[in-house]
Amino acid sequence: MRSPPRPPVTVLPVEGAPEVRPGDDLAAVLDAPLRAAGVLEGDVVVVTSKVVSKAEGRIVHGADRTDAISAETARVVARRGDLVIAETAHGFVCANAGVDASNVDAGSLALLPEDPDASAARLREKLSALLDVRDLAVVITDTFGRAWRTGVVNVAIGCDGLPAVVDLRGRADDRGRELEATEVALADEVAAASGLVIAKDARIPAAIVRGVDRLGSDEGSALDLVRPADEDLFRASPLQALHDRRSRRTFGPGAVTRPALEEAIAAASTAWAPHQTKPWRFSVLISDAARRSYVAAVEQRRGTSDEALASAPVLIVPWVSLESSNSSPDAGSAREEREMLVLSGGAAVQNLLLALSAQGLASSFIGSTMFDVEETRGALGVGDGWLPLGTVACGPMRDRPAADPRPPIDPAEVAEWR
């Protein structure tokens, strides 16, 4: 059976609002313009984040733009030149951490509201009382770019009075098939609709979106729209991922899945190698018995213990073949051939560390076990033709601060230009 026809959705500009200044009561500023626009029960009032930021004093004057972006950044996702795609403390991923110089006085910068959901809730409560409209919702918007699409579009960064996400999984489509993955970003759809009438160059700070089916719910948070980190397939750009990787010698609770390890080893095996060979192998120690036996063998010779070796739920021993990949190298090239093989093994180890980091796993390279060649071969039953290249300790990531900046690296310190 088809659903009954829905009422049309109408989008109305809210015009005539004066310039908003820090400390202004935004509900009072919007009161008369909303009355003039004819606000009704069931409407959604959409307000730009810029006027919310102005009213809440989230404007900085005379600040360095780079410093302001850095202060608002919890994590860098990608960068190109002066453009930074950053995650904010809220969890939003956007250009320049939401720091914006448009529609503010010269020399000033606008920052996103500190808690846009709370701002939406306060504004909704005050507007409902002023306008005597009880069934009202509020969405606060900002303009974001999209990774695979050109242009910006309004999205919801705060909402109150409607569900931000509508989960349709388990319902049937118009053919009776069960929906398996459909979650509708309702607050974003409302925000995008408002962009049709909120002009950037016409001082229209708000819109009314009428006819939105809120499915009988007034519960919602714009944070519901933020994809969890463990579901994010595009956590960082390839270049930024190189900067983000850190050595972690302590690990969190939980398990490391075999598919994650297989993905990492497959990525490690894309490393450069001489003569299109694959001169590596990996001993992956996932059982307690295998790890204990290996650690005991390598630590017995040195008489010392290593915290990461002892505590990691997974140990990976990379190997590189010492046998020449060249069918008939002369004696003079044997040493160079071996060096090429070791270089290839090092590239595979670096790929492995990067691949583990890309999947949100903690890892550390323990180079000291490179000196335990015979002990490692004996413990793992590997022949003399293979050279162990240390050990990679791996495990779940422990909780850590969202921002984990690496000291800036000056290319001038390591590069010579001719």
N, C-alpha and C positions, 0 to 999 in steps of 0.2 A: 504494500500500500504506500502510495506517495504521501509525503508530508504535506500538510496544508500550506498554501502560499504564504510567504512571510511579508510583513509590511515593508515598504521601501525604506532604504537608509538615506537619510538626508544629512548633508554637511553644510553648516552655516558659519560664516566668519563672525567673530566678535570684534566689532569695530568701535573706535572712539575712546579707547583706553589711553590715559595719559602716560607719560614716561614714568617708569618705575624706578625708584631710588632706594638705596639701602635703608632698611628700617621701615619701609612702607608696609602697611597691612594689605597684602595682595588681594584678599577676599573683598575688602572695601574698595580697592581700585577697580575690580572687575564687576562689582555689584551693578552699577548703572548700565554698563555696556551689555551685560548678560540679560538684564531686564529688557533693554531695547531690542535685543536679538530674539526675545520671546522664549526664554528657557522654560522647559516643561518637565513634569514628572517623567522619570525614565531616561532622561538625557544623559549623555556623557560629556562632561566639560573637559576639553583637551587644552593644556597650557604648555607653552614652551618652557624648557628648562632655563632659558636665558632670563626671563622675568622672575622666575623663582630664585635663581642665583642672585639677581640684583636685590630683590626684597630681603633675602637672607644674608646679604653682605658678603657673598662669595665672589667679590670683585677685588682684584689686586691692582695696585697702581705703581707704575714705574718698575715693575719686576722684570727680571731677565726671563725671556720666554723659555729658554732651555732649562733654566733652574726651576721655573714653575711646572714645566712638564715632568721633570725628574721628581719633584716633590709629590706629584699626583700619581706617579707610576708605581704600581705594585710589581709588575713584571713586563719586560719588553717581549713582544711577540715577533716583531719584525721591524726593520728600519731600512730606509734608503735615503741617503743624503740627510736633509733636515727633517724628513718625515719619519715619525715614530708611530708604529702601531703598538699600543700598550694596553695592558689590563689595569684597570683602576682598582682602588681598594674595594669598590662595590662588587667587582667581578666583571664589569663591562669591558669589552675589547673594542677600542675605537682609536681614531687618529689622535695623536698628541695627548692621550689620556683625557680627552674632553676639554683641554685648555683652548680657548677660542678668543680671538680679538674682534670678531664681527659684532655689530650692533651694541658696542660699548664705546665710551669716550676714548679718544686718542691717548695712547700710553697706558691703557688699562687692559686687563685680561680677565675673562670670565672663567670661573671654575665650575664644575658640576656641583649641584647641591650635595651636601654631606650625606643625607639620608633621603633620597627622593620619595621612597614609599611613605615615610613619616610626613614629608612635606605634602604629599597628596592627601593623606588622611586628615591633616590639620585643615587644609584648604577645603576639603569636602565638608567637614563638620561646620566650618564657618559659613560657607556658601549656602548650605542647607538651611541654616538659621536665618541668614540675611534674606534669602530669596523665598523662604517658606516653601522649599521644594525638598521633600523628604527622600524621594527615590532618585538619588543623584549619584553619579560616579565621576571620578576625576582621574585623568591620565596625564602624566607629565612626560613630555617628549624631548628628544634631542635628535639631530640628524647624524646618521652613521653611514659610512660607506659599506659595501659588501664585497666579500673576497672575490666573487666570480662575476660581479655585475658592475658596470660603469654607472657613476652617479650616486648621489646620496638620497636617503629616504628617511622619513621620520619613524623613529622606533620609541617604544615605551621604556623609560628608565624609572618610572614610579607610577603606581596606580593604587586606587582604593575604590571599592564599590563594585568591582567586576572581576571575574577570574582572568588572570593574565594568560593562562594556558588552559585550553579545553581538551581533555583527553577523550578521544573518540574510539580508542582501541576497545574492541569487543562489540562495537555496534555494527550494524549492517549498512552497506552502501545501497544505492538505489536498485541494485541487482540482487540484493540479498546476501552478498558476500561479506564475510566478517572483516572489518578493518583491523589490521595487525600492527600498524606503526604510525597511525595518524594522530598527531597532537597539534592542535591549531593554536597559533600564537595570537589569541584574540586581541590582547592589548596592543600588540604591534600592528594588527590590521586596522584597529581604530586610529592609532597614531598615524599610520600611513595615509588613511583617508583624510585626516585633518590637514595634511600637507597640501592638499588641493586648494585650500582657501587661506592657509596661513602663509602669507607672502613675506619673504625675507626683507623686502625693500619697501613695505607698506605699513609697518608698525601695527601689525595684527598679531597680538600675542596669544590669542586663544581661538578656539572653535567649539561649536556644539555639534556632536555627532548623534543623530537621532535615529531610533529604530534598531539599535543594536540588541540582539538577543543575548541576554546575559545568563540564560539557562537557569534562571531562578537563584543565582548565587551572587553575593556581594563580597565574597572572600577572594583575595588575590594579592600577589606581590610581584613586582617587576623582577625580583630576584628569581622567581620561578622560571624566567626566560633564559637565565644564564646556564649554559650547558655545563654539567659537572666535568671536572678535569679528566676523570677516567673514561669519559665518553667522547673526549675531544680528539678527533683524528688529525687536527691541524694546530697542535698546541704551540708550535713555534716554526718560523721559517727555517729552511735548511741552514742558512748562514747564521741565524741567531742561535740555532741549536748547538753550533760549535762553541759559541761563547757561554752558553748556559750549562754545559756539562761540568760537573764537579766530582771530585773524588769523595766518596762517602764511606767511612770505615765503620759506621754503626748502622744498624738496620732496624726497621720497624717490624711489627707483628704481621703474621699472615704468611702466605705461601707465594712462591714464584711459579707460574704455570709453565708447563712444558711448551705449549704453543708460543709463549713469549720468548722462551729461550731459543726455540727453533727459528723464529723470526730474526732474532739477534744474530744467530750463527749464519743464517742465510745472507744477512746484510754484511757481516764480517767477510764473507767469502766473495764479495764483489771487489775486494782489494786488488790493486795491481799485482801482477806476478809475471816473472820472465817466461817468454815463449808460450804465452796463453795456457800456462799450467795452473794447477791448484795445489800448491806445495804445503798446505796446512791441514791440520786436523785438530779437533777439540775434544778433550776429555771432560765431560760434564758430570760433576759429582753431586748427585742430588740425594743420595741415601746417607743416613747418619754413619753407617758403617764405612762407606767409601771415603767420606770426608775425614773421619777419625783416623783411618789407616794412613791416608795421605799426609795429614797434618803431623801425625806422630813420626812418620818417616823423615819429613823435611826438618822438623824441629829437633829431632834427636841429635843430628849432626851439629847444629848450632847451639843447642842447649838453651834456646830462648823461645818464647811464645809470641805470637802475633794476635792481637785482639780481633782483627778482621778475619783472619784465617779461622780462628776458633769459633766465631759467632755467626759467620755468614751461613745462610741456609743453602746456598749454592756456591760451589767453587768450580771454576772453569780453567783448565790448564790448556793454553794454546801451544801447539807444536808446529815446527817447520821442518820440512825434509832437508837433510844435508846432502842428499844425493843429487848430483848435477842433473838439471833438466835438459842440458845440451847433450846430444847423443855422443859426441866425440870431442870434448873440450881438450885443448892442449894443456900441458902442465902449467904454462904461464897464466892461463885464464882461470884455473881452478879456484884460486883465492877470490878473484873478482866474482866468479859465479856464486860462491858461498855467500859473499857479502850481499849480492843481489837477493838471494833467497832469504837471508835474515831481514833485509829491508822490507821484503814483501810480507814476512811474518809480522813485522812491526806495524805495517799498514793494516793488516787484518785485526790485530789487537786494538788499534785505535778505532776501527770501524765497529768492533764489538762493543767497546765502551760507549760510543755514540749511540748505537742501536739500543742498548739497554736504557740509556738516559732518555731516549726518545719515547720509550714505553713507560716512563715514570718509575723506573727501577733504579735503586742505588747501586753503585759499583765502585770498586777501587782496584787499581793495578798494584800488585805486590811484586816488585821486582827482585826482592831478595831471594826468592826461591829459584831464580835463574842460576844461582850458584850451587843448587842442590840437584845437579843434573843426574847423577847416578841414582840417588835416592828416589827422585821422581820417576825415572824409568823403571826402577825396581818396584815401587809401590803401585804403578799403574800398568806394568807389564808391557811397556813400549820398547821397541828395539833400538839398537845403537844408531840407526840411520835417522833418528828424529831428535831435534833439539828442543827442550821445553823453554818457552818464552815467558817465564814468570807465572803468576796466577792472578785470575780475576775473581775477586770476592763479590758476590752479588746477593741482593735481597730487596725486600720492599722498602720504599722510602719512608723514613721517619718524618713526623710532622716537623716543619721548619718554617721560618718566616717567609711570607710570600715573596718579599724582595731579598735577593741573595746576590748583590752586585759583585762582579769581579773588578778588581782595580783596573782602571783604563790601561790599555796596552798601546804604547806609542810605536807605530811602525818604524819611526826614525831610529829607534833603539836597536832594531834587529834587521833592518834592511839597508842596503847600500845601493844607491841609484846611480847608474852610469849612462 
